[in-house]
């Protein structure tokens, strides 16, 4: 019986590791937790009075999502993760330590609507940021805050860039969705 249990646990562990590898290859990035220093810097850019729907894109194991829910208790935090194991871990953690303003969604955030979001926080890879640049500009209202860990939005100018005093000198970018130009209105005389 002991050998069977050992083999079962080993098979579960190998399956979990394989799941992470497969989804990392599919998504283009491994589920990396946001360090405490970076998390504190990201939260410093977001007012505690934040209300509305706050999206976290690529929530991984949920560390940042829980911090966002605690930091912004009046906001509804919706955290997207595609990889099944980190998503399941975050859901289990939420069940054990509930946050009424936090919800995890398993799926591809590119398929979700960002319309109506009051802020977006993300830690995704360079290629995803390239794709996000257009989606954010098209779906978010002017003035909505976007906070990105490590990777910049191509074609956007950050309102602020923080360099975290950690081993990697991690960059945290703050953006505000710009006002849309009115159709047919030119900027020149």
N, C-alpha and C positions, 0 to 999 in steps of 0.2 A: 504493500500500500504506500509506503514511504517513497519508493522509487517512482511509482505512478504519479504521485502528487508533485514530486520534483520535476518530472518530465512535463507535466501539465503547466507548472509555473514557468519552466524554461520556454515552452512553446508560446505561452502568453507574452513573455518578455520579448522573445524574438519577433512575434507578430506585431507588437507595439513598435519596436524599433524599425521593422520593415515598413509599417504604416507611415512613420515619420519620414523615412527616406523617400518613399514613393510620392507622398504629397509635397515634400520639399522639391523634388525634381519637377513635379507638375506645376507648382506655384512659382518656383524660382527663388525661394528663400526658406531657410529653416525657421521654425518658431523660436525666436530669440526673445528672452525676457528683457524688458527695459530695466536697466540698472537703477538703483535707488537714487544716485546723483542725477541721472538724466531725468528720471521721473519727477523729482522735485523741481528741476528747471522747467520742465514742460508744464507742470501744474502752476508754476509762478506766472506763466503767461495767460492763464485762464482765470477770469474773476470767479471768486467763490459764489457770487450772486448769479452766475450763469443759469439761465432758465431754458426751457424748450428741449428739443431733442439734440443730444450730443452724440455724434457717431464716432466710434473707434474702429478704424479699419485695420484688420490684421491683428486681432487681440491676443493671439497665441494662447498662453497659459492663463491669461486674465489678470496679471499683476497690475497693469496700468488701468484696466477697466475698473477694478475695485477701488483704486486710488482716485480715479475720476468720479466715481459714484460718491465716495466719501467727501471729496473736495467740493463738489457741486451738488449738494443735496437737493436743490430745487430743479435740477435738470434730470431728464430721463436719458440715461446712458444706454445706447444700443451698440453692442460690441460684436463685430463680424469676424468669424474665423472659419476657414474652409477645411483645415486639417482636422480629422475626426478625433485624434487622441488629445491634443491640447484643448479642443472644444469640450470634450467629455470631462476632462480634468477641471476646466473652468466652471462648467455646469455643476459638477459635484461640489466644488468649493462654494458655489453660490447657494446650493441646497444646505450646506453645513453652516455657512455664515451669510444668511440672507441680507440682501440690500434691496429695499423696495423700489429703488430707482434704477436698477441694473437688469438688463436682459441680454443674453447671449443668443446670437443667430448663427447657425451653421450654414455657410453658403458663400458664394462669390459676390462680394460687394459691388462688383461692376454690374451685376444684374439688379441691384437694388436702386430705388429712387432716393436721391439725396434732397429732393425738394422739401422745404420746410425745416431742414436741419438748422440749428442755431450755432453749431460749431462742429469742426471735424478734427480729429486727432489721428495721426497715422504713423506707423513704423513699417513701411513696406519697401521693397527693393526699387532700384533705379528705373527699370522698365515699367513697373506698375505706376510709379510716380509720373512717368511720361504720359501714360494713358489717363491717369487721374487728372492731369492738368486741364484737359478739355472738359471732362465730365464735371469737375468742380465748377469751372467757369460757366458752364451751361445750366447747371441745376441748382446752384446755390444763389441766394439773394445777396445783393451788394452789402458789404460790411460784415459778412459771416467770417468768423475767425477760423483759420486752418493752422494747426501746429504739426510739424513733421520732425520726426527723430531721424537724424543722419542724412536723409536724402532730400535734395531741393526739388521744387517744382519747376520744370523746364518752362521758360518763357514768362515766369512770374518774378516779381521783385519782392523780396521779403520786407516786411515792416521792421523786423528786428531779427537778428541772428545772435544766438547765444553760443559760446564755446564752453562746454562743460569741462571743468578741471579734472578730467579722469584720464586713464591710461591712453585712450584713443583720441582725446580732445574732440569729443563728439559734438557735432553741430546740431542745434535745435533751431528750426526756422519757424517764424510766425508770419503768416500772411493774412491779409484781409481781401475778401473778394471785391474786385474793383467795380465801380458803377458801370453800367452798360451804356454804350453810346447809343443815342436814339437813332433809329433808322432814318436815313436821308439827311442827317445833320453832319456837316463836315466841320473839322476843327480849324480850318483856315478861312481867310477872307476871300 
